[in-house]
Amino acid sequence: MDKRILDHAAAIYARDLKKASEKHTQQLRDIHAEISRRGFQIRDGIAQGMIVAADAVFVGEEMRTRLESLREAFKDAGLQPSTEDFRQIWELVEEVYSTSLAQDRANRSRLSGNIVRGDIGSAAARHHDDVLAEFNVWRSRVGLAGVRQGFAEGKIPALKELPQKVNCVLDLESLLDMNQGPVGVLYLDLDNFKAVNDKYQHEGGDKCIERAAEIIGSVVQYKGRLYRLHSTGDEFAVILPNYDRTEAMAVAERIRSAIGDHNPGGEIRVTASIGVVVTKEGTADEALSRADKAMYVAKQSRNKVHFDVLKELPQRPESYKVLKPSDIELRLTSQILPHQDDHVVRRLETSLVNDTNNRIEKYELEMRIPSSLLKHWNSKYPSEVFRKITGLRCFRFDQAGWGPVRPHDQLRLACFEYCTTCAVNEHGGVGAIVAEAKLSARIWIDGQEYQVEKTVKQLAQDRDSDKTS
């Protein structure tokens, strides 16, 4: 990292840390006044708990101040951090955290024997994770900026300026290597373009393609990047960083609708067939190939959008043609249970729906559940696996516990009880945070992945709609 940026960040940190320290000192004075008002002694557990909580918050503020000083220094320099810079940035923030905890331990060792002060480590860990989340958001935005900058200024590139397939592969590989979230890939082909080319010759065909590129570019502006896959031809691709299935499908539908409404073919009706893939893993070539195949499925009906999901089971290749994307489904459902200790408790169920003619023998399931929803029991599960994901607990299962899924049948897999009351309490009574808490599941069938994600609010709505239907 450039020494000038480090020096500038150090000056900003010293300035802002002074303000934060003054605020913390005043907060401690207020706590001591409250302790006296309520008749507590400073050595009492309640009093010490209030002090420990305030000190833990200050540790988080120290970390956040250090992170913000580095962010401001890079901004003032007109630069974006590199991957190596980000590594050093987090080391500097972690150093603040370690130093603060070490100083707290030293302070506790100097206390008189009749004062028992708790370790702020566990209380500060939550604030540490909050700052880590802010750091990851910053790093993710910077990492994705290279792909987004094609439309960042609101300019829609002309057809001849559009990047081609080699650039598409490189950008997609870069996003997948960053592992900063799902990437949406759209593969587009114009319907009835040959008729335009035949009637108006190459000049008319070029105008049709140019107009189609403008329409697509106007839809994906500020969202991702548009590519013309070949120097000639009517095939395009769009990369959408950090887009899930619902968002990617919505963009694809807007493109399809816009091309239909504005008809780049003039007197000849031209529409678009679009294949959609959302992926976090694999190679760029694999993602493009899947999107291409999905586009050809859409092409059978024309003017359609088709999403690529699990649709093939290797044991029975002769039956591939009759399988549809909806033939295999991972379903999340919820039902309310009797209250426990006046807490609102629900059961989350996962089911694997097999509407194919094949028996599913081999599968693995991974569940990701916000830790606040499982706080009521604080239980340890033998199926729990470690994932370095802030605020989530992860569980992994395979078919050994449940057996195969028969054709045209469904099998209930993992079930969890979760408590929304504990989650509300942990987030300071903010029910919206709980409502938007995401429960996600991923399942691999013969090595191919399918995933689903729902919020607690969606699960409740599904449950209520089932009751009224």
C-alpha positions in Angstrom: 0.0 0.0 0.0 1.3 3.5 -0.9 2.9 5.2 2.1 1.2 8.4 1.4 -2.2 6.7 1.7 -1.1 5.1 4.9 0.1 8.4 6.4 -3.1 10.2 5.3 -5.2 7.4 6.8 -3.3 7.5 10.1 -4.0 11.3 10.4 -7.7 10.8 9.7 -7.8 7.9 12.2 -6.1 10.0 14.9 -8.6 12.8 14.3 -11.7 10.7 14.3 -10.6 8.4 17.1 -10.3 11.4 19.4 -13.9 12.2 18.8 -15.0 8.6 19.3 -13.0 8.4 22.6 -14.6 11.6 23.9 -18.0 10.2 23.1 -17.1 6.9 24.9 -15.8 8.7 27.9 -19.1 10.7 28.2 -21.1 7.5 27.8 -19.1 5.9 30.7 -19.9 8.9 32.9 -23.5 8.6 32.1 -23.4 4.9 33.0 -21.8 5.6 36.3 -24.4 8.2 37.1 -27.1 5.7 36.2 -25.5 3.1 38.5 -25.5 5.6 41.4 -29.1 6.6 40.7 -30.3 3.0 40.8 -28.4 2.3 44.0 -25.9 -0.2 42.6 -22.3 -0.6 43.6 -19.7 -0.5 40.9 -18.7 -4.1 41.7 -22.2 -5.4 41.1 -22.7 -7.7 38.2 -25.4 -5.4 36.6 -23.1 -2.4 36.8 -20.1 -4.3 35.3 -22.3 -5.6 32.6 -23.3 -2.1 31.5 -19.7 -1.1 31.4 -18.6 -4.1 29.5 -21.3 -3.6 26.9 -20.3 0.1 26.4 -16.6 -0.9 26.1 -17.5 -3.6 23.5 -19.4 -1.0 21.5 -16.3 1.2 21.6 -14.1 -1.6 20.3 -16.4 -1.8 17.3 -16.2 2.0 16.9 -12.4 1.9 17.0 -12.4 -0.8 14.2 -15.0 1.1 12.1 -13.0 4.4 12.5 -9.9 2.7 11.3 -11.7 1.1 8.3 -13.3 4.5 7.4 -10.0 6.3 7.7 -8.5 4.0 5.0 -11.6 4.2 2.8 -11.4 8.0 3.0 -7.7 8.1 2.3 -8.2 6.0 -0.9 -11.1 8.2 -2.0 -9.0 11.4 -1.4 -6.3 9.9 -3.6 -8.7 9.0 -6.3 -7.7 5.4 -6.2 -9.4 2.0 -5.6 -7.7 -0.6 -3.4 -6.1 -3.7 -5.1 -6.6 -7.2 -3.8 -3.3 -6.9 -1.9 -4.4 -3.5 -0.5 -7.6 -5.0 0.8 -5.6 -7.7 2.6 -3.4 -5.0 4.3 -6.5 -2.9 5.1 -8.1 -5.8 7.0 -4.9 -6.6 8.8 -4.8 -3.0 10.1 -8.4 -3.2 11.3 -7.8 -6.6 13.0 -4.8 -5.0 14.7 -7.0 -2.4 16.3 -9.3 -5.2 17.5 -6.5 -7.3 19.0 -4.9 -4.3 20.7 -8.2 -3.3 22.2 -8.8 -6.8 23.7 -5.2 -6.9 25.0 -5.7 -3.6 26.7 -8.9 -4.7 28.3 -7.2 -7.8 29.7 -4.5 -5.6 31.1 -7.1 -3.3 32.7 -8.9 -6.2 34.3 -5.7 -7.5 35.8 -5.3 -4.2 37.7 -8.8 -4.2 39.2 -9.2 -4.8 42.9 -10.1 -8.3 44.0 -13.7 -7.5 45.0 -14.6 -6.3 41.4 -15.4 -9.1 39.0 -15.3 -7.7 35.4 -16.4 -9.8 32.5 -14.2 -10.3 29.4 -15.4 -8.0 26.6 -14.2 -10.5 24.0 -17.6 -12.3 23.4 -19.5 -9.0 23.5 -17.1 -7.3 21.1 -17.2 -10.3 18.7 -20.6 -9.2 17.3 -19.3 -5.7 16.6 -16.2 -7.2 15.0 -18.4 -9.1 12.6 -20.5 -6.0 11.8 -17.3 -4.2 10.7 -16.2 -7.2 8.8 -19.5 -7.2 6.9 -18.9 -3.5 6.0 -15.4 -4.3 4.8 -16.7 -7.2 2.7 -19.4 -4.9 1.1 -16.7 -2.4 0.2 -14.4 -5.0 -1.2 -17.3 -6.6 -3.2 -18.3 -3.2 -4.7 -14.8 -2.4 -5.7 -14.3 -5.9 -7.2 -17.4 -5.6 -9.3 -16.8 -2.1 -10.5 -14.7 -3.2 -13.4 -17.6 -5.1 -15.0 -20.1 -2.4 -14.2 -18.1 0.6 -15.4 -19.2 -0.1 -19.0 -22.5 1.6 -18.2 -21.5 3.6 -15.1 -21.7 7.0 -16.9 -25.0 6.2 -18.5 -23.5 5.8 -22.0 -24.8 2.9 -24.1 -22.0 1.7 -26.3 -22.5 1.6 -30.1 -22.6 -1.9 -31.7 -19.0 -1.7 -32.9 -17.8 -0.7 -29.4 -19.4 -3.7 -27.7 -16.9 -6.2 -26.2 -17.0 -9.7 -27.7 -16.9 -13.3 -26.5 -13.3 -13.3 -25.3 -14.0 -10.3 -23.1 -17.2 -11.9 -21.8 -15.2 -15.0 -20.8 -12.5 -13.0 -19.0 -15.0 -10.8 -17.1 -17.1 -13.8 -16.1 -14.0 -15.8 -15.0 -12.9 -12.8 -12.9 -16.3 -12.6 -11.2 -16.4 -16.3 -10.4 -12.9 -16.2 -9.0 -13.9 -13.3 -6.7 -16.6 -15.5 -5.2 -18.5 -12.3 -4.2 -22.0 -13.6 -4.9 -24.1 -15.2 -7.7 -23.6 -14.0 -11.3 -26.4 -13.9 -13.8 -25.6 -14.8 -17.4 -28.1 -14.1 -20.2 -27.7 -15.5 -23.7 -29.8 -13.8 -26.4 -30.6 -14.7 -30.0 -32.9 -12.7 -32.3 -36.0 -14.6 -33.6 -36.7 -14.2 -37.4 -33.5 -12.3 -38.0 -32.7 -14.4 -41.2 -35.9 -13.1 -42.8 -34.7 -9.5 -42.2 -31.3 -10.3 -43.7 -32.9 -12.0 -46.7 -35.3 -9.1 -47.4 -33.0 -6.1 -46.7 -29.6 -7.7 -47.3 -26.7 -7.2 -45.0 -27.2 -3.5 -44.6 -30.7 -4.0 -43.3 -29.6 -6.9 -41.1 -26.8 -4.7 -39.6 -29.3 -2.0 -38.8 -31.6 -4.5 -37.1 -28.7 -5.8 -34.9 -27.6 -2.3 -34.1 -31.1 -1.3 -33.0 -31.4 -4.5 -31.0 -28.1 -3.7 -29.2 -29.4 -0.3 -28.3 -32.6 -1.7 -26.9 -30.8 -4.4 -24.8 -28.2 -1.8 -23.7 -30.9 0.6 -22.5 -32.4 -2.2 -20.3 -29.1 -3.4 -18.7 -27.7 0.1 -18.3 -26.2 0.4 -14.8 -26.9 -3.2 -14.1 -24.2 -5.1 -15.9 -22.4 -5.4 -19.3 -23.6 -6.3 -22.8 -21.5 -8.3 -25.2 -21.8 -9.1 -28.9 -20.5 -12.7 -28.9 -19.3 -12.7 -32.5 -18.2 -9.9 -34.9 -21.1 -11.0 -37.1 -24.3 -12.5 -36.1 -27.3 -11.8 -33.8 -26.2 -13.4 -30.6 -25.6 -11.3 -27.5 -24.7 -12.0 -23.8 -25.3 -10.0 -20.7 -23.4 -10.4 -17.4 -25.2 -9.3 -14.2 -23.0 -9.3 -11.1 -24.6 -10.2 -7.8 -27.9 -11.1 -9.3 -30.1 -14.0 -8.1 -32.5 -16.0 -10.1 -35.5 -13.7 -9.6 -33.5 -10.6 -10.5 -31.9 -12.1 -13.5 -35.2 -13.4 -14.8 -36.8 -10.0 -14.4 -34.0 -8.3 -16.5 -34.4 -11.0 -19.2 -38.1 -10.5 -19.3 -37.7 -6.7 -19.6 -35.3 -7.3 -22.5 -37.7 -9.7 -24.2 -40.6 -7.3 -23.7 -38.6 -4.2 -24.9 -37.4 -5.9 -28.1 -41.0 -7.0 -28.8 -42.4 -3.5 -28.2 -39.8 -1.7 -30.3 -39.4 -4.4 -33.0 -35.9 -3.8 -34.5 -36.9 -5.6 -37.6 -39.1 -2.9 -39.0 -41.8 -4.5 -41.2 -40.7 -8.0 -40.2 -41.5 -8.9 -36.6 -38.2 -9.6 -34.7 -38.3 -10.9 -31.1 -35.7 -12.5 -28.7 -35.2 -15.9 -27.2 -33.2 -15.7 -24.0 -31.4 -18.3 -21.9 -30.7 -17.5 -18.3 -28.1 -19.0 -15.9 -27.2 -17.9 -12.3 -24.1 -19.5 -10.9 -21.4 -19.1 -8.3 -19.2 -22.0 -9.3 -17.6 -23.6 -12.3 -15.9 -22.0 -15.3 -17.0 -19.1 -17.5 -17.2 -21.5 -20.5 -19.5 -23.8 -18.6 -21.8 -21.0 -17.6 -22.0 -19.7 -21.2 -22.6 -23.2 -22.5 -25.5 -23.7 -20.1 -27.0 -20.3 -21.0 -26.6 -21.1 -24.7 -28.5 -24.4 -24.2 -31.2 -22.7 -22.2 -31.6 -20.2 -25.1 -32.1 -23.0 -27.5 -34.9 -24.4 -25.3 -36.5 -20.9 -25.4 -35.9 -20.8 -29.2 -38.3 -23.8 -29.6 -41.2 -21.5 -28.8 -39.6 -18.2 -29.7 -40.0 -14.9 -27.9 -39.4 -16.8 -24.6 -37.1 -16.7 -21.5 -35.9 -20.0 -20.2 -34.0 -20.5 -16.9 -31.4 -23.3 -16.8 -32.0 -25.5 -13.7 -31.5 -29.2 -13.0 -33.1 -31.2 -15.8 -30.9 -34.1 -16.5 -30.2 -37.3 -14.6 -27.2 -39.2 -15.9 -28.6 -42.7 -15.2 -31.3 -42.4 -18.0 -30.0 -40.4 -20.9 -32.7 -41.6 -23.2 -35.3 -39.7 -21.1 -33.6 -36.3 -21.1 -35.8 -35.0 -23.8 -39.0 -35.3 -21.7 -37.7 -33.6 -18.6 -38.6 -30.0 -17.8 -36.9 -27.5 -15.4 -39.8 -27.9 -13.0 -39.5 -31.6 -12.8 -37.1 -31.4 -9.9 -37.8 -28.9 -7.1 -36.3 -28.1 -3.7 -39.1 -26.8 -1.6 -39.0 -24.7 1.6 -42.1 -24.5 3.7 -43.0 -23.3 7.2 -45.6 -24.0 9.8 -46.3 -22.4 13.2 -45.9 -24.5 16.3 -47.2 -24.0 19.9 -45.4 -21.2 21.7 -42.5 -22.1 23.8 -41.8 -19.9 26.9 -44.0 -17.3 25.2 -41.7 -17.3 22.1 -43.0 -17.6 18.6 -41.7 -20.8 17.2 -42.0 -22.2 13.6 -40.8 -25.3 11.8 -38.9 -25.0 8.6 -39.2 -28.1 6.3 -37.2 -28.9 3.2 -38.6 -31.4 0.6 -37.1 -32.8 -2.6 -39.8 -33.1 -5.3 -39.1 -35.6 -8.0 -41.5 -35.3 -10.9 -39.3 -37.3 -13.3 -39.4 -40.9 -14.5 -36.1 -41.5 -12.7 -35.2 -42.6 -9.2 -32.9 -40.1 -7.5 -30.3 -42.0 -5.6 -27.5 -39.6 -4.9 -27.9 -36.1 -3.5 -26.5 -33.7 -0.9 -28.3 -30.9 0.9 -26.8 -27.8 2.5 -29.0 -25.5 4.7 -28.0 -21.9 5.7 -30.0 -20.4 8.5 -29.4 -17.0 10.3 -27.9 -17.8 13.7 -30.3 -15.4 15.5 -33.2 -17.7 14.5 -31.6 -20.6 16.2 -30.6 -18.7 19.3 -33.5 -19.9 21.5 -32.0 -23.4 21.9 -28.3 -22.6 21.2 -28.0 -26.3 20.3 -25.1 -28.1 18.6 -26.1 -30.3 15.7 -24.0 -33.2 14.5 -24.7 -32.2 10.9 -23.4 -28.6 11.4 -20.4 -27.7 9.3 -18.2 -24.6 9.6 -18.6 -21.9 6.9 -17.0 -18.6 7.4 -20.2 -16.6 6.7 -21.1 -13.9 9.3 -24.4 -14.5 11.0 -25.2 -17.9 9.4 -25.1 -21.5 10.6 -24.7 -24.1 8.0 -25.8 -27.8 8.0 -24.9 -30.5 5.5 -26.7 -33.8 4.8 -26.6 -36.5 2.3 -28.9 -39.3 1.1 -27.6 -41.8 3.7 -30.2 -40.6 6.2 -33.3 -40.6 4.0 -32.8 -43.0 1.1 -33.7 -42.5 -2.6 -36.6 -40.4 -4.0 -38.9 -42.4 -6.1 -40.2 -41.2 -9.5 -43.2 -38.8 -9.2 -42.8 -38.6 -5.5 -41.4 -36.2 -2.9 -39.4 -36.8 0.2 -39.2 -34.6 3.3 -35.6 -33.9 4.2 -34.2 -31.7 6.9 -36.5 -30.0 9.5 -35.5 -27.1 11.8 -37.4 -25.3 14.5 -36.6 -21.5 14.6 -37.6 -18.7 16.9 -38.5 -15.3 15.5 -38.9 -13.8 19.0 -35.2 -14.4 19.9 -34.2 -12.9 16.6 -36.3 -9.8 17.2 -34.7 -9.4 20.7 -31.2 -9.8 19.3 -31.8 -7.1 16.7 -33.2 -4.6 19.2 -36.8 -5.2 18.5 -36.5 -4.6 14.8 -39.0 -7.0 13.3 -38.2 -6.0 9.7 -34.7 -7.5 10.1 -36.3 -10.9 11.0 -38.9 -10.6 8.3 -36.1 -10.2 5.7 -33.8 -12.8 7.2 -32.9 -15.2 4.4 -33.1 -19.0 4.8 -31.4 -20.7 1.9 -30.8 -24.3 0.8 -28.5 -25.8 -1.9 -28.9 -29.4 -3.2 -26.5 -31.3 -5.4 -28.0 -34.2 -7.5 -25.3 -36.2 -9.2 -22.9 -33.2 -9.0 -25.3 -30.6 -10.4 -26.5 -27.8 -8.1 -30.0 -26.4 -7.5 -30.7 -23.8 -4.9 -33.6 -21.9 -3.3 -33.8 -18.9 -1.0 -36.7 -17.5 0.9 -37.2 -14.9 3.6 -39.1 -15.6 6.8 -41.8 -13.2 5.5 -42.2 -15.3 2.3 -42.5 -18.5 4.3 -45.2 -17.0 6.5 -47.1 -15.7 3.4 -46.9 -19.1 1.8 -48.2 -20.7 5.0 -51.1 -18.2 5.2 -52.0 -18.7 1.5 -52.1 -22.5 2.0 -54.6 -22.0 4.8 -57.0 -19.9 2.8 -56.8 -22.0 -0.4 
